[in-house]
């Protein structure tokens, strides 16, 4: 059948229409014009569909794991630091510990085929949502510490991790273990094993944590929620986000969630006001004490990273209170979690995976955990980033403050990355306390002045 004719209904109707249009009378020219117009509309719709399919195919190739780049190598002769812990990869036991610890980090990447984002028809964040995904990962690490038992690792880690350390396969008995019981083997339910009550609680807590970041309208830290919370500051789905803006959005997201025992503090002008942070520990609506995630947006140089700051970034990543850095390299957002020598270790959100329905009781977890550590040179790190820290209580914050101050103290005249100041922001400059309601105006003040076009990580550009 000729293109443009309906493939529905009776064939004789299409033939009758063809006969009329083949021998048109005066009144039939209007029918002919309407018919041609409909053909143009259908052609435009077909072109739009083809364009979306080609873009989807390109994104799947670019972000779908088909990269031909060689896998980065981790050295056995140099210690590797991962969020406050060091591992000697020359030791088989510590290699296994590193594998399990890295694989247990929550990995949040581009997703496709999720419900449309508010105010748009977008069903994927591929190509623009990398900073929001990096922000999700940093928050997820804070929640990991906040919600999960100390020493917990994901049971699937021993099946998930791959690396280039050229070691023998992992022992069958090295599953997820609590620090209090390091010798007890674990079998997953998928392998026919039974979990005891404690393990079952940990598995349920893990799934609840992952579900908080599901790509659904209802998840409190979903891409949908973060985009919605960015709208008051002029951001929309498909826009690019900088690390400072992302920090403010996380503050609002946690404040809007049902997590009454956790809050987020965002530093201003590279200054943490001690009085304001202490006030956040004093209680929640439920009457209990709250924990605090501290985010510090900084710029470590001009258009490129100032090498003088590299050692300070290393020292911060060696602290147990550090939950990572959301930043990246130019035009490419990443979540930094550690380092080895002069190379940063990171989780990369630039892989487009199908969305997972986290509302299912036993939704698959494998796509939320990374198989291999990646690394990049410190010199490729963009100067704009946001540093993350977690304090469970006031005593932890006092230790955090002392440790960070010591890490940032220098014998030379290098200006510190950020500082702690006694008192509150309200007392010092007459402005209101830092609350989620003020993040929009503060985010606007954070924008660099004297430039018509942002550079670096202030706003990520489309890859």
PyMOL commands that set and color helices and strands:
alter all, ss='L'
color gray80, all
select helices_A, chain A and resi 11-22+28-63+92-104+130-147+157-160+179-181+189-191+197-211+223-233+243-256+274-280+307-317+366-368+378-380+394-408+425-429+436-446
alter helices_A, ss='H'
color red, helices_A
select strands_A, chain A and resi 80-82+85-87+111-112+262-266+271-273+291-299+322-329+332-340+343-347+353-354+374-377+384-391+419-421
alter strands_A, ss='S'
color yellow, strands_A
deselect
rebuild
show_as cartoon
